[in-house]
Amino acid sequence: GIHNRTDYDLGRHQEHSGKKLEYFDQPANRKYVPFVIETSAGLSRTLLVVLADAYDEEDVGGQQRVVLRLKPALAPFHAAVFPLVKKDGMPEIAEKLAADLRGQFNVMYDIAGSIGKRYRRQDEAGTPFCLTIDGQTLEDETCTVRDRDSLEQTRVPLSGVAAWLGAAIGGG
């Protein structure tokens, strides 16, 4: 709870240490020992509230989906970059995109497992956007951007991903 300790603690400390802990209030032209108020608020409680509020479970296609719906600016990773498959130059394009974005954003690169499992892992971690390098990327230099909350997918030119991500995170 919250406790008003008045000037008791500082007064006793002043008495036993021999050091003055008084504050001089110029407008009132007087000295006094400040009151101490103990609060129960702290970073750990705040973090617990943020995580509990962001945690969500939903049914998608008959399967449970766990999502940490953190605001994009608060998410540990702003985006995750995946190659759809581990061939045809997709991993190299994905690695380059991830490296380019790391100058401005916290970005995760993930190649392990199916694309669906990679999406789910990022949903659980609170990553707001997943960028997938796929066959169409090889044709037109765009990537698929998947939104964690709406599951909507859009195509964004590779050259414009940083600007798109900056706007999406800033607006989130």
C-alpha positions as CSV (number, residue, x, y, z in Angstrom):
1,G,0.0,0.0,0.0
2,I,0.9,3.6,0.3
3,H,2.3,4.9,3.6
4,N,2.7,8.5,4.7
5,R,5.8,8.3,7.0
6,T,5.7,12.1,7.7
7,D,9.1,13.4,8.8
8,Y,9.7,10.5,11.2
9,D,12.2,8.5,9.2
10,L,14.4,11.4,8.1
11,G,14.1,13.0,11.6
12,R,15.4,9.8,13.3
13,H,18.1,9.5,10.7
14,Q,19.1,13.1,11.3
15,E,19.1,12.5,15.0
16,H,21.3,9.4,14.9
17,S,23.7,10.4,12.1
18,G,24.2,13.9,13.2
19,K,23.7,15.2,9.6
20,K,21.2,17.9,8.8
21,L,18.5,16.7,6.4
22,E,16.5,19.8,6.5
23,Y,15.2,21.7,3.5
24,F,15.1,25.5,3.5
25,D,12.0,27.0,2.0
26,Q,12.9,30.5,0.9
27,P,9.4,31.8,0.2
28,A,8.3,30.7,3.7
29,N,11.7,31.6,5.2
30,R,11.9,28.4,7.3
31,K,13.6,25.0,7.5
32,Y,11.9,21.7,7.8
33,V,12.5,18.0,7.4
34,P,10.6,16.7,4.4
35,F,7.9,14.1,4.7
36,V,8.4,10.7,3.1
37,I,5.6,8.9,1.3
38,E,6.2,5.3,0.3
39,T,4.4,4.1,-2.7
40,S,3.9,0.6,-4.0
41,A,4.2,1.6,-7.6
42,G,7.3,0.3,-9.4
43,L,8.7,-0.8,-12.7
44,S,7.9,-4.5,-12.1
45,R,4.3,-3.8,-11.4
46,T,4.0,-1.5,-14.4
47,L,5.6,-4.1,-16.7
48,L,3.3,-6.8,-15.4
49,V,0.3,-4.6,-16.2
50,V,1.5,-3.8,-19.7
51,L,2.2,-7.5,-20.4
52,A,-1.1,-8.7,-18.9
53,D,-3.0,-6.1,-20.9
54,A,-1.2,-7.1,-24.1
55,Y,-1.7,-10.8,-23.8
56,D,-4.5,-12.3,-25.9
57,E,-5.6,-15.7,-27.1
58,E,-7.9,-16.1,-30.1
59,D,-9.2,-18.9,-32.2
60,V,-8.0,-18.8,-35.8
61,G,-9.1,-21.7,-38.1
62,G,-9.8,-24.0,-35.2
63,Q,-6.4,-23.4,-33.6
64,Q,-5.6,-21.3,-30.6
65,R,-3.3,-18.3,-31.4
66,V,-1.5,-16.6,-28.6
67,V,-0.7,-12.9,-29.4
68,L,1.2,-10.3,-27.4
69,R,-0.4,-7.1,-28.7
70,L,2.2,-4.6,-27.6
71,K,2.2,-1.2,-29.2
72,P,4.7,-1.4,-32.0
73,A,7.0,1.2,-30.4
74,L,7.2,-0.9,-27.2
75,A,7.7,-4.3,-28.9
76,P,11.2,-5.9,-28.3
77,F,11.4,-6.4,-32.1
78,H,9.8,-4.0,-34.5
79,A,9.8,-6.6,-37.3
80,A,10.9,-10.1,-38.3
81,V,12.3,-10.9,-41.7
82,F,11.8,-14.4,-43.2
83,P,12.6,-16.1,-46.5
84,L,9.6,-18.1,-47.6
85,V,11.9,-21.0,-48.5
86,K,15.6,-21.7,-48.0
87,K,16.5,-21.6,-51.7
88,D,16.3,-19.5,-54.9
89,G,18.3,-16.6,-53.2
90,M,15.5,-15.8,-50.8
91,P,17.6,-16.3,-47.6
92,E,20.2,-13.9,-49.0
93,I,17.7,-11.2,-49.9
94,A,16.0,-11.6,-46.4
95,E,19.4,-11.4,-44.6
96,K,20.3,-8.2,-46.5
97,L,16.9,-6.6,-45.8
98,A,17.2,-7.5,-42.1
99,A,20.8,-6.0,-42.0
100,D,19.6,-2.8,-43.8
101,L,16.7,-2.4,-41.4
102,R,18.9,-2.9,-38.2
103,G,20.3,0.5,-38.6
104,Q,16.9,2.0,-37.6
105,F,14.9,-0.8,-36.0
106,N,15.2,-3.9,-33.8
107,V,14.8,-6.7,-36.4
108,M,14.7,-10.5,-36.0
109,Y,15.8,-12.8,-38.8
110,D,14.2,-16.3,-38.6
111,I,14.6,-19.2,-41.0
112,A,13.7,-22.1,-38.8
113,G,10.4,-24.0,-39.4
114,S,7.5,-23.4,-41.6
115,I,6.3,-19.9,-42.3
116,G,3.2,-20.4,-40.2
117,K,5.3,-21.5,-37.2
118,R,7.6,-18.5,-37.7
119,Y,4.5,-16.2,-37.7
120,R,3.2,-17.8,-34.5
121,R,6.5,-17.4,-32.7
122,Q,6.6,-13.7,-33.6
123,D,2.9,-13.2,-32.6
124,E,3.8,-14.7,-29.1
125,A,6.8,-12.4,-28.8
126,G,4.8,-9.3,-29.7
127,T,6.6,-8.5,-33.0
128,P,4.1,-6.3,-34.9
129,F,5.2,-6.9,-38.4
130,C,6.6,-9.9,-40.3
131,L,8.3,-9.3,-43.7
132,T,8.4,-12.3,-46.0
133,I,10.7,-12.6,-49.0
134,D,8.9,-14.9,-51.5
135,G,8.7,-15.8,-55.2
136,Q,7.1,-12.5,-56.1
137,T,10.0,-10.6,-54.5
138,L,12.3,-12.2,-57.1
139,E,10.0,-10.8,-59.8
140,D,9.2,-7.3,-58.6
141,E,11.4,-6.5,-55.6
142,T,8.5,-6.3,-53.1
143,C,8.0,-8.2,-49.9
144,T,4.9,-9.3,-48.1
145,V,4.3,-7.4,-44.8
146,R,2.0,-9.2,-42.4
147,D,0.3,-7.2,-39.6
148,R,0.3,-9.2,-36.3
149,D,-3.1,-7.8,-35.1
150,S,-5.2,-7.8,-38.3
151,L,-3.3,-10.6,-40.1
152,E,-3.6,-8.5,-43.2
153,Q,-0.8,-8.9,-45.8
154,T,0.4,-6.1,-48.1
155,R,3.1,-5.8,-50.7
156,V,5.7,-3.2,-50.0
157,P,8.7,-2.4,-52.3
158,L,12.0,-3.4,-50.7
159,S,13.3,0.1,-51.3
160,G,10.4,1.5,-49.2
161,V,10.2,-0.9,-46.3
162,A,12.2,1.3,-43.9
163,A,9.9,4.3,-44.5
164,W,6.8,2.1,-44.3
165,L,8.0,0.5,-41.1
166,G,8.9,3.9,-39.6
167,A,5.4,5.2,-40.3
168,A,3.7,2.1,-39.0
169,I,5.7,2.1,-35.8
170,G,5.3,5.9,-35.2
171,G,1.6,5.7,-35.9
172,G,1.1,2.6,-33.6
